[in-house]
Amino acid sequence: MARLRAVVRRRVPVVAVALLAGSGGEAPSRTEVSRADVLRVTYRQCGPWDVVWDVRAEVYVWASGPLAGEWFGPDLDEAAGHIATAVGAPVGAGPGSASGSESGPESA
């Protein structure tokens, strides 16, 4: 999640992102999410909304907010773009990583 946070900060600098320790809450019934790390996203009147990693589907999932339960990713650049679109923020230029697309919690 730290790498997703870094990509969001670089590609969408107007969005506030914070890496939090897991909430320990119940996972949505249709998925098994890792709550070891939570990425909290806020932009203007949107948020705070939380993003977590779904260990079974190997994608990110909105854990709160109006898109709660929606999956996206796992590509870091695409995930940053999805987050920006979800909160109505403009996406800046530039790749999220020097080596191309990366994915997964090991990369995030």
Legacy VTK file of the C-alpha trace (Angstrom):
# vtk DataFile Version 3.0
C-alpha trace
ASCII
DATASET POLYDATA
POINTS 108 float
0.000 0.000 0.000
2.942 2.313 0.529
3.743 2.204 -3.185
0.122 2.918 -4.142
0.246 5.879 -1.763
3.422 7.117 -3.458
1.920 6.767 -6.952
-1.274 8.594 -5.930
0.794 11.388 -4.366
2.866 11.713 -7.533
0.063 11.394 -10.114
-2.730 13.112 -8.153
-0.991 15.541 -5.782
-4.219 17.393 -4.909
-5.611 14.269 -3.219
-4.743 13.733 0.446
-3.669 10.139 1.110
-2.636 8.556 4.375
-1.415 5.045 5.105
-3.133 3.702 8.211
-2.743 0.561 10.255
-5.507 -1.971 9.617
-8.922 -1.346 11.067
-9.537 -4.941 12.110
-13.146 -4.587 10.968
-15.176 -7.229 9.202
-14.381 -7.803 5.544
-17.250 -7.540 3.061
-18.890 -10.954 2.626
-18.061 -11.285 -1.092
-14.339 -10.758 -0.623
-11.446 -11.408 1.673
-9.514 -8.219 2.203
-6.227 -7.574 3.892
-6.710 -4.938 6.528
-3.028 -4.869 7.395
-2.841 -1.522 5.620
-5.548 0.942 4.711
-5.064 3.811 2.283
-7.305 6.697 3.347
-8.208 9.068 0.495
-9.693 12.566 0.794
-10.306 15.280 -1.793
-12.374 18.399 -1.112
-15.768 17.157 0.118
-15.053 13.537 -0.877
-13.904 11.250 1.868
-12.281 10.168 3.894
-12.693 6.884 1.980
-10.598 3.782 2.549
-8.893 1.461 0.041
-7.673 -2.034 0.992
-6.142 -5.003 -0.865
-8.350 -8.030 -1.721
-6.101 -11.048 -1.174
-8.268 -13.491 -3.145
-8.986 -11.391 -6.229
-5.584 -9.650 -6.060
-7.082 -6.208 -6.651
-7.737 -3.092 -4.616
-11.208 -2.591 -3.185
-12.987 0.448 -1.787
-13.675 -0.366 1.873
-15.783 2.732 2.531
-17.543 5.570 0.751
-20.117 5.443 -2.052
-18.051 2.906 -4.021
-17.583 0.521 -1.054
-17.069 -3.018 -2.332
-16.005 -1.953 -5.848
-12.796 -3.592 -7.061
-10.097 -1.918 -9.160
-6.464 -2.386 -10.103
-4.111 -4.108 -9.519
-1.914 -1.888 -11.722
-0.615 1.024 -9.618
-1.027 3.693 -12.320
-4.524 2.513 -13.184
-5.421 2.362 -9.491
-4.233 5.958 -8.997
-6.315 7.041 -11.985
-9.345 5.206 -10.617
-8.937 6.880 -7.233
-8.658 10.304 -8.888
-11.767 9.706 -10.987
-13.719 8.422 -7.986
-13.055 11.580 -5.977
-13.273 13.970 -8.944
-9.628 15.036 -8.897
-7.476 15.836 -11.941
-4.738 13.311 -12.753
-1.218 14.658 -13.255
1.197 13.449 -15.901
3.942 10.947 -15.402
4.258 7.237 -14.867
3.805 5.752 -11.410
6.977 3.719 -11.580
10.210 3.862 -13.519
10.108 0.153 -14.397
6.586 0.115 -15.820
3.403 -1.289 -14.363
3.602 -3.022 -11.036
0.838 -4.653 -9.059
-0.064 -6.432 -5.881
0.492 -5.839 -2.200
4.180 -6.656 -2.506
4.495 -3.772 -4.963
1.968 -1.577 -3.182
LINES 1 109
108 0 1 2 3 4 5 6 7 8 9 10 11 12 13 14 15 16 17 18 19 20 21 22 23 24 25 26 27 28 29 30 31 32 33 34 35 36 37 38 39 40 41 42 43 44 45 46 47 48 49 50 51 52 53 54 55 56 57 58 59 60 61 62 63 64 65 66 67 68 69 70 71 72 73 74 75 76 77 78 79 80 81 82 83 84 85 86 87 88 89 90 91 92 93 94 95 96 97 98 99 100 101 102 103 104 105 106 107
